[in-house]
Amino acid sequence: MTIGRHEDTERREGVVLTPEQAKSRRARNIAIGVAVALFVALFYFVTIVKLGGNVVPRAE
């Protein structure tokens, strides 16, 4: 037995999606990615607004 090599490369194990299911999964993954990116951006901007002018000390 060779490690890392499948004896039967033609046989597929696991779930095989139909093209419609694959398209639906991709759309859902993109939507989740956009939602996470917006959530991160929201936290970033809220942090900047809360810190305000205290981020960089001014030399007066």
Secondary structure, 3 states (H helix, E strand, C coil): CCCCCCCCCCCCCCCCCCHHHHHHHHHHHHHHHHHHHHHHHHHHHHHHHHHHHHCCCCCC
